[in-house]
Structure formats: C-alpha cells, structure tokens
Amino acid sequence: MAVKFEQVEDSEKEAPGVEPVAVPVGGQEITTYWRRIFHDDLNPEVTEDVFTVEILAPVMSTEEYETDEQNEDGSFKLATRPCMTHERREVDLGKESMEKLLEALKPFLDASREAQPLPQQAKKRRAKAPRATVDGPA
C-alpha cells in the first residue's frame, strides 16, 4: 500500500487515522501525532479514492525439462527452454491512473477471452521414512 505520513497538530490527535509517535529528544520523550495517508503510486498528490489493483504480469523465464537422452545412471538428461510465467503484482491507483491503465489494456482486453479455471492440483504427500528393521523378535 502506498503510504505517506503527515504530521498533525495536537488538537487533531483524536481524529481518525491519527497515530501518536514517541520521539526521544535529549533524554526526554516527546509525543507527536501523524496521519497515515494512502496515495496513488504514480501520482502521490492523489490521496482520495485510491484502490489497490492486482496485476498478473507475464514474465519470460526458463524451465528445466527431461530430454530423450539418458545419463549413464539411466536418468534422463535435463535441458532448459524459454517459457512464459506470471508475476503477481499490486499497485495503488487513483481514478485518473486507473483510467490510464484500463485505456492501455483496452485492445488486449477486447481481443481476450475468459480464462479457464485452473485445474485442482493434487496435494503433495510426503514420502514416509523407511522403518528401521530389527533382527529377531521384538
């Protein structure tokens, strides 16, 4: 969340969103009051109607895969190839920035289709540790 802080007068210390901050000064502690203000990541001057937007961004990466060739131990040789993956990101946007984002995405959204649901991944099970064998009756 994009946040900036603004110092406020003691008279505003009970206002919503105002927090006390104790500051040590010359062996004494002075309490000042600050208001947390959420702002647009692209334009910090915008502080009203700011929403967090989640973006799933495509990222080029590499993945390992097994080739048809085998190692001496019988395992398959590994190689790498480029692949597309995604990175989950967040940005805080005011109305104007949000409109810019939607305008930039418009041709891609117009050409897109509804995504298919992701298949359920099977839960991974831990391999059980082999039991110690004991010779003879227990």
C-alpha positions as CSV (number, residue, x, y, z in Angstrom):
1,M,0.0,0.0,0.0
2,A,1.4,3.4,-1.0
3,V,1.5,5.4,2.2
4,K,2.9,8.8,3.3
5,F,2.7,10.4,6.6
6,E,1.7,13.9,7.5
7,Q,2.3,15.5,10.9
8,V,-0.8,17.0,12.5
9,E,-1.4,19.4,15.4
10,D,-2.1,18.0,18.9
11,S,-5.7,19.3,18.5
12,E,-6.2,16.6,15.8
13,K,-4.8,13.7,17.9
14,E,-8.3,12.1,18.3
15,A,-9.1,12.3,14.6
16,P,-9.5,9.0,12.6
17,G,-6.2,7.7,11.2
18,V,-4.0,9.8,13.5
19,E,-1.3,7.9,15.4
20,P,0.9,9.0,18.3
21,V,4.7,8.7,17.8
22,A,7.1,8.9,20.8
23,V,10.3,10.6,19.9
24,P,13.3,10.6,22.3
25,V,14.9,14.1,22.5
26,G,17.7,15.0,24.9
27,G,16.8,12.3,27.4
28,Q,13.1,13.2,27.2
29,E,10.3,11.7,25.2
30,I,8.1,13.9,23.1
31,T,4.9,12.6,21.5
32,T,4.0,13.9,18.1
33,Y,0.9,13.0,16.0
34,W,0.9,11.7,12.4
35,R,-1.8,10.8,9.9
36,R,-1.3,8.0,7.5
37,I,-2.3,8.9,4.0
38,F,-2.8,6.4,1.2
39,H,-1.8,7.7,-2.2
40,D,-1.6,6.8,-5.9
41,D,1.7,5.1,-6.7
42,L,2.0,7.1,-9.9
43,N,0.9,10.4,-8.6
44,P,1.5,10.8,-4.8
45,E,-0.6,14.0,-4.8
46,V,-3.7,11.9,-5.3
47,T,-5.0,10.7,-1.9
48,E,-8.7,10.3,-2.4
49,D,-10.4,7.2,-3.9
50,V,-7.2,5.2,-4.1
51,F,-7.6,1.5,-4.6
52,T,-5.2,-1.4,-4.7
53,V,-5.2,-3.1,-8.1
54,E,-3.7,-6.6,-8.5
55,I,-2.0,-7.3,-11.8
56,L,-0.9,-10.6,-13.2
57,A,2.1,-9.7,-15.4
58,P,3.6,-12.0,-18.0
59,V,7.3,-12.7,-17.4
60,M,9.7,-14.6,-19.6
61,S,11.6,-17.3,-17.7
62,T,13.3,-20.7,-18.3
63,E,12.2,-24.1,-17.3
64,E,14.0,-27.4,-17.0
65,Y,12.8,-30.5,-18.9
66,E,13.9,-34.1,-19.4
67,T,15.3,-34.8,-22.9
68,D,15.2,-38.2,-24.6
69,E,18.9,-38.7,-23.9
70,Q,19.9,-40.7,-20.9
71,N,22.7,-40.3,-18.4
72,E,25.0,-43.2,-17.5
73,D,22.8,-44.0,-14.5
74,G,19.7,-44.3,-16.7
75,S,18.1,-41.0,-15.7
76,F,17.1,-38.6,-18.4
77,K,19.4,-35.6,-19.2
78,L,18.0,-32.2,-18.3
79,A,17.9,-29.2,-20.6
80,T,16.3,-25.7,-20.3
81,R,14.0,-23.8,-22.6
82,P,12.3,-20.4,-22.5
83,C,8.8,-20.3,-21.1
84,M,6.1,-17.8,-20.1
85,T,5.3,-17.4,-16.4
86,H,3.4,-14.8,-14.5
87,E,4.2,-12.5,-11.6
88,R,1.5,-11.2,-9.2
89,R,1.9,-7.5,-8.6
90,E,0.0,-4.8,-6.8
91,V,-0.3,-1.1,-7.4
92,D,-2.3,1.7,-5.7
93,L,-4.2,3.8,-8.2
94,G,-6.5,6.8,-8.1
95,K,-9.3,7.4,-10.6
96,E,-7.1,9.0,-13.3
97,S,-4.4,6.4,-13.1
98,M,-6.9,3.6,-13.2
99,E,-8.5,5.1,-16.3
100,K,-5.0,5.2,-17.9
101,L,-4.4,1.6,-17.1
102,L,-7.8,0.5,-18.5
103,E,-7.2,2.5,-21.6
104,A,-3.8,0.9,-22.2
105,L,-5.2,-2.6,-21.6
106,K,-8.3,-2.0,-23.8
107,P,-7.0,-3.5,-27.1
108,F,-5.7,-6.6,-25.2
109,L,-9.0,-7.0,-23.2
110,D,-11.0,-6.6,-26.4
111,A,-9.1,-9.5,-28.0
112,S,-9.1,-11.6,-24.9
113,R,-11.3,-14.5,-23.8
114,E,-12.5,-15.6,-20.4
115,A,-9.8,-17.6,-18.7
116,Q,-10.5,-21.3,-18.0
117,P,-10.5,-22.3,-14.3
118,L,-7.2,-23.7,-13.1
119,P,-7.2,-27.4,-12.6
120,Q,-7.1,-28.5,-8.9
121,Q,-3.6,-29.5,-8.0
122,A,-3.2,-32.8,-6.2
123,K,-2.0,-32.4,-2.6
124,K,1.6,-33.4,-2.3
125,R,2.2,-36.2,0.1
126,R,5.4,-36.6,2.0
127,A,7.2,-39.9,1.5
128,K,7.3,-41.9,4.6
129,A,10.7,-42.5,6.1
130,P,11.6,-46.2,5.9
131,R,11.1,-48.0,9.2
132,A,14.2,-49.3,10.9
133,T,14.4,-53.1,10.8
134,V,15.2,-55.1,13.8
135,D,16.7,-58.6,13.6
136,G,14.9,-61.2,15.6
137,P,11.7,-61.0,17.7
138,A,10.9,-57.7,19.4
